[in-house]
Amino acid sequence: MVRPKPWEVDDELWAVVEPLLPKVERRVRYPGRKRHPDRLVFQGILFVLHTGMAWEHLPQELGFGSGMTCWRRLAEWTEAGVWPRLHQALLAKLRSADALDFSRAAVDGSHIRALKGAPKTGRSPVDRGRAGSKHHLITDATGIPLAVTLTGGNRNDVTQLIPLLQAVPPVRGSAADPGADPTSCSGTGYDHDKYRRLVRALGVKPLIARRGTEHGSGLGTQRWVVERAFAHLHWFRRLRIRWEIRDDIHEAFLTLGCALICWRRLSQLPQAPALPQ
């Protein structure tokens, strides 16, 4: 059996994506060229996300449309807010399958190179002052991405701690067990008492390593899930280096990558046995 390519969209995923896309009615008078099918264009966007290929080099023989068509549709769907709603819909499916653990969250940031001058870039202190951006990610206790933000490479990780907690979308039934406060785990870069107070004000118990804490203190056994999530996120080659000048387009790729990770986790869940006829 031939293994499907990662950018090939099966019927199950398309059933989630299609209702979220804006409907575009074709003009009756002077209709012009027929709009390329949304499903094929979506696969073209996934192809660029997975391979990191430049839009203008998108192979025409794949049938996804031109690179410009895919880019314009990506911008159109980004403006319509498709990707956050797709991510939230998949999180809701994971929650209904009891596959989300909100008892603990893990937070971290990761630098990437930015080869073009663009908003939300800055001189990266870990890359000899070259222009860069930062991905900031929060996951549940099992490493499922809940929210992601983009900043310049010179921004301190701790500045995104509260925005990340506030960016977690409302998922039905996502409250922690009664009587237990959810815990936020993060490294020494988040060691500020001010932010501990702000985290507690959100009803979350902060578990932040103190500066000078020796390696092997035990916090890494809880934080490794966010590092693994970054590895999964940066498996998408388009996210390893920031090529987009428009920050909203790069953020669209980020959110879409998180949604695809959620979809993979959902696809790996054991299927419920069929009911007898």
C-alpha positions as CSV (number, residue, x, y, z in Angstrom):
1,M,0.0,0.0,0.0
2,V,1.4,3.4,-1.0
3,R,1.7,5.7,2.0
4,P,-0.1,9.0,1.3
5,K,2.0,12.2,1.1
6,P,1.6,14.5,4.1
7,W,0.1,17.3,2.0
8,E,-2.7,15.0,0.7
9,V,-5.9,15.9,2.4
10,D,-8.2,12.9,3.2
11,D,-12.0,13.2,3.4
12,E,-12.0,13.2,7.2
13,L,-9.8,16.3,7.5
14,W,-11.5,18.1,4.6
15,A,-14.8,17.6,6.3
16,V,-13.4,19.7,9.2
17,V,-11.7,22.3,7.0
18,E,-14.3,22.9,4.3
19,P,-17.1,24.4,6.5
20,L,-14.7,27.0,7.9
21,L,-13.7,28.4,4.5
22,P,-15.5,31.5,3.3
23,K,-18.0,30.9,0.5
24,V,-17.3,32.9,-2.7
25,E,-20.1,33.2,-5.2
26,R,-19.2,33.3,-8.8
27,R,-20.4,36.4,-10.7
28,V,-23.3,35.7,-13.1
29,R,-22.2,38.4,-15.5
30,Y,-18.6,38.4,-16.6
31,P,-17.7,35.4,-14.4
32,G,-14.1,35.2,-15.6
33,R,-11.9,32.2,-15.1
34,K,-13.4,29.5,-12.9
35,R,-12.0,29.5,-9.3
36,H,-9.5,26.7,-8.6
37,P,-11.0,24.1,-6.2
38,D,-10.4,25.0,-2.6
39,R,-9.3,21.4,-1.7
40,L,-6.5,21.4,-4.3
41,V,-5.4,24.9,-3.3
42,F,-5.4,23.8,0.4
43,Q,-3.1,20.9,-0.6
44,G,-0.8,23.4,-2.4
45,I,-0.6,25.4,0.8
46,L,0.3,22.3,2.8
47,F,2.9,21.4,0.2
48,V,4.7,24.7,0.7
49,L,4.4,24.3,4.5
50,H,5.9,20.8,4.5
51,T,8.6,21.3,1.9
52,G,9.5,25.0,2.4
53,M,9.5,25.5,-1.3
54,A,9.2,29.0,-2.7
55,W,5.7,29.8,-4.0
56,E,6.9,30.4,-7.5
57,H,8.4,27.0,-7.7
58,L,5.2,25.1,-6.8
59,P,5.1,22.3,-9.5
60,Q,2.2,22.8,-11.8
61,E,1.9,19.1,-12.6
62,L,0.6,18.5,-9.0
63,G,-2.6,20.3,-10.0
64,F,-2.7,22.6,-6.9
65,G,-2.8,25.7,-9.0
66,S,-0.1,28.3,-9.3
67,G,2.0,29.5,-6.4
68,M,0.4,32.9,-6.6
69,T,-3.1,31.3,-6.5
70,C,-2.2,29.4,-3.4
71,W,-0.6,32.4,-1.7
72,R,-3.6,34.6,-2.5
73,R,-6.0,32.0,-1.1
74,L,-3.8,31.6,2.0
75,A,-4.0,35.4,2.5
76,E,-7.8,35.4,1.9
77,W,-8.4,32.6,4.4
78,T,-6.0,34.2,6.9
79,E,-8.0,37.4,6.8
80,A,-11.2,35.4,7.3
81,G,-9.8,33.8,10.5
82,V,-9.9,30.3,9.2
83,W,-6.7,28.9,10.9
84,P,-7.5,29.8,14.6
85,R,-11.0,28.4,14.1
86,L,-9.6,25.2,12.6
87,H,-7.2,24.8,15.5
88,Q,-10.0,25.3,18.0
89,A,-12.2,22.8,16.2
90,L,-9.6,20.2,16.3
91,L,-8.8,20.9,20.0
92,A,-12.6,20.5,20.7
93,K,-12.5,17.1,19.0
94,L,-9.5,16.1,21.1
95,R,-11.3,17.2,24.2
96,S,-14.4,15.3,23.3
97,A,-12.2,12.2,22.9
98,D,-10.7,12.9,26.4
99,A,-7.3,13.4,24.8
100,L,-6.5,16.8,26.3
101,D,-4.9,17.2,29.8
102,F,-5.4,20.8,31.1
103,S,-4.1,19.9,34.6
104,R,-0.7,21.3,33.5
105,A,0.6,23.5,30.7
106,A,4.2,23.9,29.4
107,V,5.6,27.1,27.9
108,D,8.7,27.8,25.9
109,G,10.2,29.9,23.1
110,S,12.3,29.1,20.1
111,H,14.5,31.3,17.8
112,I,14.4,31.1,14.0
113,R,16.3,33.0,11.4
114,A,14.4,35.7,9.4
115,L,16.2,36.4,6.1
116,K,14.1,39.4,5.1
117,G,13.3,42.6,6.9
118,A,9.8,42.3,8.3
119,P,7.6,43.1,11.2
120,K,8.1,41.1,14.4
121,T,11.8,40.5,13.8
122,G,14.7,41.7,15.9
123,R,18.4,41.2,16.5
124,S,18.7,37.7,17.8
125,P,21.1,37.4,20.8
126,V,21.6,33.7,20.0
127,D,22.5,34.2,16.4
128,R,25.2,36.9,16.5
129,G,22.7,39.7,16.3
130,R,21.3,38.6,13.0
131,A,17.6,39.3,12.3
132,G,15.3,36.7,13.7
133,S,11.9,35.9,15.1
134,K,10.7,33.9,18.0
135,H,8.0,31.2,18.2
136,H,6.3,31.1,21.6
137,L,4.3,28.0,22.4
138,I,2.1,26.6,25.1
139,T,1.0,23.0,25.3
140,D,-1.1,20.8,27.5
141,A,0.4,18.2,29.7
142,T,0.8,15.7,26.8
143,G,2.4,18.2,24.4
144,I,-0.6,19.1,22.3
145,P,-0.1,22.7,21.1
146,L,-2.8,25.0,22.6
147,A,-1.6,28.4,21.3
148,V,1.4,30.0,19.6
149,T,2.6,33.6,19.2
150,L,5.2,35.3,17.1
151,T,7.6,38.1,18.2
152,G,10.9,39.6,17.3
153,G,14.0,37.5,18.1
154,N,15.1,40.1,20.7
155,R,12.0,39.7,22.8
156,N,12.3,38.0,26.2
157,D,10.3,34.8,26.5
158,V,8.6,36.0,29.7
159,T,6.8,38.8,27.9
160,Q,4.7,36.2,26.1
161,L,3.8,34.1,29.2
162,I,0.5,35.9,29.9
163,P,-0.5,36.4,26.2
164,L,0.0,32.7,25.7
165,L,-2.2,31.8,28.6
166,Q,-4.8,34.2,27.4
167,A,-4.6,32.9,23.9
168,V,-5.6,29.4,24.8
169,P,-9.0,29.0,23.0
170,P,-12.1,28.2,25.0
171,V,-12.6,24.5,24.6
172,R,-15.8,23.0,26.0
173,G,-15.1,21.0,29.1
174,S,-11.5,22.3,29.4
175,A,-11.7,23.2,33.1
176,A,-9.4,21.3,35.4
177,D,-10.7,18.9,37.9
178,P,-12.8,20.5,40.7
179,G,-10.6,21.7,43.5
180,A,-7.4,21.5,41.5
181,D,-5.6,24.5,39.9
182,P,-4.0,24.0,36.5
183,T,-0.2,24.4,36.6
184,S,2.0,26.3,34.2
185,C,5.6,24.9,33.8
186,S,8.4,27.0,32.4
187,G,12.2,27.4,32.5
188,T,14.5,29.9,34.2
189,G,13.9,32.5,31.5
190,Y,10.5,33.0,33.0
191,D,11.8,33.5,36.6
192,H,10.2,36.8,37.5
193,D,8.0,37.2,40.6
194,K,5.9,39.8,38.8
195,Y,4.8,37.2,36.3
196,R,4.2,34.6,39.0
197,R,1.7,37.0,40.5
198,L,0.1,37.6,37.1
199,V,-0.2,33.8,36.4
200,R,-1.8,33.2,39.8
201,A,-4.3,36.0,39.0
202,L,-5.4,33.9,36.1
203,G,-6.2,31.0,38.3
204,V,-3.1,29.1,37.3
205,K,-0.4,27.8,39.6
206,P,3.1,28.8,38.3
207,L,5.9,26.2,38.4
208,I,8.9,28.2,37.2
209,A,12.5,27.2,37.7
210,R,14.6,29.6,39.7
211,R,17.8,30.9,38.2
212,G,20.8,28.9,39.3
213,T,18.8,25.7,39.7
214,E,21.0,22.8,38.9
215,H,20.3,20.7,35.9
216,G,18.4,17.6,36.7
217,S,16.2,19.2,39.4
218,G,13.2,17.4,38.0
219,L,11.3,20.2,36.2
220,G,12.5,18.9,32.8
221,T,10.5,15.8,33.3
222,Q,7.4,18.0,32.9
223,R,8.7,20.6,30.4
224,W,10.1,18.2,27.7
225,V,6.6,17.9,26.1
226,V,6.8,21.5,24.8
227,E,10.3,20.9,23.4
228,R,9.0,17.9,21.6
229,A,6.1,20.0,20.3
230,F,8.6,22.5,18.9
231,A,10.4,19.6,17.2
232,H,7.1,18.6,15.6
233,L,6.3,22.2,14.6
234,H,9.7,22.8,13.1
235,W,9.4,19.5,11.1
236,F,7.4,21.7,8.8
237,R,10.3,23.2,6.7
238,R,8.5,26.5,6.1
239,L,8.7,27.2,9.8
240,R,12.4,26.5,10.3
241,I,13.3,29.8,8.6
242,R,11.0,32.8,8.3
243,W,10.8,33.7,4.6
244,E,7.5,35.7,4.8
245,I,7.7,39.5,5.1
246,R,4.1,39.6,6.2
247,D,3.9,38.5,9.8
248,D,0.2,37.5,9.5
249,I,1.2,35.0,6.8
250,H,3.9,33.4,8.9
251,E,1.5,33.3,11.9
252,A,-1.0,31.6,9.6
253,F,1.6,28.9,8.9
254,L,2.3,28.6,12.6
255,T,-1.3,28.1,13.5
256,L,-1.9,25.7,10.6
257,G,1.1,23.7,11.8
258,C,-0.4,23.5,15.3
259,A,-3.7,22.4,13.8
260,L,-2.0,19.6,11.8
261,I,-0.2,18.3,14.9
262,C,-3.6,18.2,16.6
263,W,-5.1,16.3,13.6
264,R,-2.2,13.8,13.7
265,R,-2.8,13.2,17.4
266,L,-6.5,12.8,16.8
267,S,-5.8,10.3,14.0
268,Q,-3.7,8.2,16.3
269,L,-6.4,7.7,18.9
270,P,-7.9,4.2,19.0
271,Q,-11.2,4.1,17.1
272,A,-14.3,3.2,19.1
273,P,-15.6,-0.3,18.2
274,A,-18.5,-0.4,15.8
275,L,-21.8,-1.1,17.3
276,P,-23.4,-4.5,16.5
277,Q,-26.1,-4.4,13.9
